[in-house]
Amino acid sequence: MLAAGSEVDLVIVISDGLSAIATMSQAAPTLRSLVPMLASNGWRLAPLVVVKHGRVAIQDEVGSLLNAKMSLMLLGGTSRTRLAR
């Protein structure tokens, strides 16, 4: 748990955006590779945030609320929906 006001390097935001199928098939494998790599390199990570029907701009609000230096959004989109199926 983060102490109130503590700064983190990164918050990862996941949202279904326009394609829940894309998010469901791609987010977990991405996180399984990314999170251990970041942690082993000393990155301080905020708790994972999941936003239903989110859009890109929500990452700014989440980053600000969690006092993160950076935010990364994994967002389901429509251009690769067929590949995700």
N, CA, C and O of each residue as an XYZ file, in Angstrom:
340
protein
N       0.840     -1.182      0.000
C       0.000      0.000      0.000
C       0.882      1.241      0.000
O       1.901      1.289      0.689
N       0.490      2.228     -0.765
C       1.241      3.479     -0.825
C       0.921      4.359      0.371
O      -0.230      4.458      0.797
N       1.937      4.987      0.898
C       1.711      5.974      1.945
C       1.138      7.224      1.299
O       1.493      7.558      0.169
N       0.268      7.907      1.997
C      -0.340      9.117      1.460
C       0.733     10.107      1.041
O       1.637     10.420      1.816
N       0.631     10.597     -0.184
C       1.560     11.596     -0.687
C       2.853     11.047     -1.241
O       3.668     11.811     -1.759
N       3.075      9.721     -1.149
C       4.324      9.170     -1.676
C       4.295      9.178     -3.202
O       3.252      8.978     -3.825
N       5.458      9.413     -3.780
C       5.562      9.486     -5.230
C       5.940      8.116     -5.791
O       6.743      7.391     -5.205
N       5.348      7.778     -6.935
C       5.695      6.540     -7.629
C       6.222      6.907     -9.010
O       5.957      7.995     -9.522
N       6.967      5.988     -9.602
C       7.490      6.239    -10.939
C       6.436      6.041    -12.012
O       6.397      6.781    -12.996
N       5.568      5.029    -11.823
C       4.644      4.674    -12.895
C       3.349      4.117    -12.346
O       3.343      3.339    -11.392
N       2.255      4.525    -12.960
C       0.960      3.889    -12.734
C       0.521      3.304    -14.074
O       0.594      3.965    -15.109
N       0.067      2.059    -14.035
C      -0.434      1.403    -15.239
C      -1.950      1.370    -15.155
O      -2.530      0.877    -14.187
N      -2.572      1.906    -16.189
C      -4.032      1.978    -16.272
C      -4.473      1.038    -17.388
O      -3.945      1.092    -18.499
N      -5.438      0.181    -17.088
C      -5.980     -0.729    -18.091
C      -7.442     -0.373    -18.305
O      -8.191     -0.181    -17.347
N      -7.843     -0.285    -19.571
C      -9.243     -0.012    -19.878
C      -9.670     -0.773    -21.115
O      -8.889     -0.989    -22.042
N     -10.928     -1.173    -21.106
C     -11.469     -1.860    -22.274
C     -11.635     -0.918    -23.452
O     -11.673     -1.370    -24.596
N     -11.736      0.378    -23.201
C     -11.860      1.348    -24.287
C     -12.954      0.950    -25.249
O     -14.116      0.832    -24.861
N     -12.597      0.743    -26.489
C     -13.563      0.374    -27.514
C     -13.593     -1.126    -27.784
O     -14.407     -1.597    -28.579
N     -12.710     -1.880    -27.127
C     -12.677     -3.323    -27.367
C     -12.263     -4.091    -26.122
O     -11.077     -4.210    -25.816
N     -13.250     -4.607    -25.414
C     -12.962     -5.435    -24.246
C     -12.218     -6.706    -24.660
O     -11.379     -7.203    -23.910
N     -12.520     -7.227    -25.837
C     -11.860     -8.448    -26.322
C     -10.355     -8.214    -26.460
O      -9.553     -9.040    -26.025
N      -9.980     -7.101    -27.057
C      -8.560     -6.786    -27.223
C      -7.874     -6.646    -25.869
O      -6.772     -7.159    -25.671
N      -8.513     -5.965    -24.955
C      -7.928     -5.775    -23.631
C      -7.788     -7.102    -22.896
O      -6.753     -7.370    -22.286
N      -8.814     -7.921    -22.951
C      -8.776     -9.210    -22.252
C      -7.690    -10.120    -22.803
O      -7.086    -10.882    -22.049
N      -7.432    -10.056    -24.091
C      -6.434    -10.960    -24.662
C      -5.007    -10.425    -24.584
O      -4.061    -11.211    -24.635
N      -4.826     -9.119    -24.462
C      -3.489     -8.542    -24.533
C      -2.944     -7.995    -23.217
O      -1.728     -7.992    -23.023
N      -3.787     -7.541    -22.320
C      -3.295     -6.881    -21.103
C      -2.509     -7.826    -20.194
O      -1.411     -7.485    -19.756
N      -3.051     -8.996    -19.909
C      -2.374     -9.920    -18.978
C      -0.997    -10.348    -19.482
O      -0.037    -10.292    -18.713
N      -0.857    -10.776    -20.747
C       0.487    -11.141    -21.213
C       1.472     -9.964    -21.178
O       2.653    -10.137    -20.878
N       0.976     -8.793    -21.483
C       1.843     -7.606    -21.446
C       2.316     -7.340    -20.027
O       3.499     -7.088    -19.800
N       1.395     -7.396    -19.073
C       1.749     -7.143    -17.675
C       2.672     -8.217    -17.116
O       3.571     -7.907    -16.334
N       2.467     -9.473    -17.502
C       3.338    -10.562    -17.025
C       4.794    -10.334    -17.425
O       5.708    -10.733    -16.703
N       5.008     -9.703    -18.558
C       6.379     -9.399    -18.999
C       6.888     -8.074    -18.442
O       8.035     -7.970    -18.009
N       6.035     -7.079    -18.459
C       6.453     -5.718    -18.134
C       6.694     -5.478    -16.648
O       7.726     -4.920    -16.278
N       5.766     -5.887    -15.794
C       5.851     -5.556    -14.366
C       7.107     -6.130    -13.710
O       7.792     -5.392    -13.003
N       7.446     -7.412    -13.907
C       8.688     -7.905    -13.291
C       9.933     -7.173    -13.797
O      10.869     -6.937    -13.033
N       9.944     -6.819    -15.071
C      11.093     -6.102    -15.619
C      11.234     -4.723    -14.966
O      12.335     -4.315    -14.597
N      10.124     -4.020    -14.828
C      10.167     -2.704    -14.189
C      10.587     -2.822    -12.724
O      11.443     -2.072    -12.256
N       9.984     -3.760    -12.010
C      10.293     -3.930    -10.584
C      11.758     -4.304    -10.371
O      12.394     -3.816     -9.436
N      12.289     -5.157    -11.223
C      13.684     -5.575    -11.055
C      14.668     -4.447    -11.361
O      15.838     -4.518    -10.983
N      14.197     -3.419    -12.038
C      15.037     -2.263    -12.328
C      14.763     -1.092    -11.385
O      15.174      0.038    -11.647
N      14.067     -1.377    -10.288
C      13.886     -0.380     -9.238
C      12.744      0.598     -9.427
O      12.654      1.583     -8.694
N      11.877      0.356    -10.382
C      10.728      1.246    -10.578
C       9.751      1.079     -9.420
O       9.451     -0.037     -8.996
N       9.269      2.196     -8.925
C       8.224      2.178     -7.891
C       6.885      2.261     -8.618
O       6.582      3.258     -9.273
N       6.091      1.204     -8.495
C       4.832      1.112     -9.226
C       3.638      1.365     -8.319
O       3.580      0.883     -7.189
N       2.700      2.122     -8.832
C       1.435      2.315     -8.126
C       0.595      1.056     -8.318
O       0.889      0.251     -9.202
N      -0.435      0.875     -7.512
C      -1.336     -0.246     -7.749
C      -1.937     -0.144     -9.162
O      -2.169      0.952     -9.673
N      -2.171     -1.260     -9.753
C      -2.786     -1.323    -11.069
C      -4.182     -0.717    -11.005
O      -4.937     -0.973    -10.067
N      -4.517      0.085    -12.003
C      -5.834      0.730    -12.051
C      -6.595      0.212    -13.263
O      -6.070      0.198    -14.376
N      -7.840     -0.217    -13.040
C      -8.701     -0.692    -14.117
C      -9.876      0.269    -14.247
O     -10.557      0.567    -13.266
N     -10.108      0.757    -15.480
C     -11.168      1.725    -15.734
C     -12.106      1.164    -16.801
O     -11.680      0.849    -17.912
N     -13.369      1.044    -16.456
C     -14.359      0.560    -17.415
C     -14.706      1.672    -18.409
O     -15.001      2.798    -18.009
N     -14.670      1.356    -19.681
C     -14.998      2.290    -20.768
C     -14.130      3.551    -20.740
O     -14.601      4.632    -21.094
N     -12.886      3.422    -20.327
C     -12.002      4.576    -20.211
C     -11.501      5.065    -21.565
O     -11.548      4.346    -22.563
N     -11.034      6.275    -21.571
C     -10.406      6.875    -22.733
C      -9.029      7.377    -22.307
O      -8.724      7.429    -21.115
N      -8.214      7.739    -23.267
C      -6.817      8.089    -23.009
C      -6.664      9.166    -21.932
O      -5.765      9.064    -21.096
N      -7.493     10.168    -21.930
C      -7.338     11.298    -20.998
C      -7.436     10.896    -19.530
O      -6.957     11.631    -18.667
N      -8.041      9.758    -19.225
C      -8.177      9.344    -17.826
C      -6.821      9.072    -17.180
O      -6.681      9.172    -15.961
N      -5.824      8.728    -17.992
C      -4.510      8.434    -17.405
C      -3.906      9.664    -16.746
O      -3.154      9.528    -15.780
N      -4.209     10.850    -17.233
C      -3.702     12.071    -16.595
C      -4.291     12.241    -15.199
O      -3.578     12.568    -14.250
N      -5.584     12.018    -15.081
C      -6.257     12.144    -13.790
C      -5.751     11.093    -12.807
O      -5.463     11.404    -11.652
N      -5.645      9.857    -13.266
C      -5.160      8.770    -12.409
C      -3.722      9.054    -11.968
O      -3.396      8.911    -10.790
N      -2.876      9.450    -12.897
C      -1.491      9.767    -12.570
C      -1.376     10.857    -11.523
O      -0.559     10.776    -10.607
N      -2.204     11.873    -11.672
C      -2.196     12.974    -10.715
C      -2.681     12.518     -9.336
O      -2.077     12.861     -8.319
N      -3.753     11.759     -9.303
C      -4.301     11.291     -8.026
C      -3.340     10.373     -7.278
O      -3.303     10.373     -6.048
N      -2.557      9.583     -8.031
C      -1.634      8.645     -7.397
C      -0.207      9.175     -7.310
O       0.711      8.447     -6.933
N      -0.028     10.441     -7.660
C       1.276     11.095     -7.554
C       2.352     10.332     -8.321
O       3.441     10.072     -7.808
N       2.018      9.976     -9.570
C       2.937      9.216    -10.413
C       3.695     10.141    -11.365
O       3.129     11.089    -11.910
N       4.974      9.852    -11.555
C       5.764     10.615    -12.518
C       5.291     10.357    -13.944
O       5.305     11.253    -14.789
N       4.868      9.106    -14.201
C       4.413      8.718    -15.537
C       3.202      7.800    -15.426
O       2.986      7.135    -14.413
N       2.430      7.788    -16.490
C       1.334      6.825    -16.562
C       1.412      6.105    -17.902
O       1.827      6.669    -18.914
N       1.002      4.851    -17.875
C       0.984      4.013    -19.066
C      -0.411      3.430    -19.169
O      -0.921      2.851    -18.210
N      -1.026      3.583    -20.329
C      -2.380      3.059    -20.497
C      -2.394      1.937    -21.503
O      -1.914      2.078    -22.628
N      -2.952      0.817    -21.079
C      -3.207     -0.308    -21.968
C      -4.688     -0.224    -22.308
O      -5.547     -0.507    -21.473
N      -4.972      0.163    -23.533
C      -6.332      0.520    -23.927
C      -6.789     -0.321    -25.101
O      -6.130     -0.356    -26.140
N      -7.911     -0.995    -24.941
C      -8.471     -1.790    -26.038
C      -8.988     -0.881    -27.142
O      -9.753      0.050    -26.891
N      -8.570     -1.156    -28.335
C      -8.998     -0.348    -29.472
C      -9.619     -1.207    -30.547
O      -9.692     -2.429    -30.414
N     -10.066     -0.575    -31.606
C     -10.774     -1.310    -32.643
C      -9.897     -1.751    -33.797
O     -10.274     -2.676    -34.517
N      -8.753     -1.137    -34.004
C      -7.964     -1.456    -35.187
C      -7.421     -2.881    -35.201
O      -7.191     -3.441    -36.273
N      -7.217     -3.466    -34.043
C      -6.687     -4.832    -33.963
C      -7.696     -5.802    -33.348
O      -7.321     -6.900    -32.936
N      -8.942     -5.419    -33.283
C      -9.942     -6.270    -32.673
C      -9.994     -7.641    -33.322
O     -10.137     -8.643    -32.622
N      -9.881     -7.712    -34.636
C      -9.930     -8.994    -35.312
C      -8.741     -9.881    -34.923
O      -8.880    -11.100    -34.823
N      -7.579     -9.267    -34.705
C      -6.407    -10.053    -34.312
C      -6.565    -10.600    -32.892
O      -6.047    -11.670    -32.573
N      -7.274     -9.872    -32.055
C      -7.447    -10.288    -30.664
C      -8.397    -11.474    -30.554
O      -8.353    -12.209    -29.567
N      -9.233    -11.665    -31.526
C     -10.198    -12.774    -31.473
C      -9.473    -14.012    -31.843
O     -10.068    -15.090    -31.874
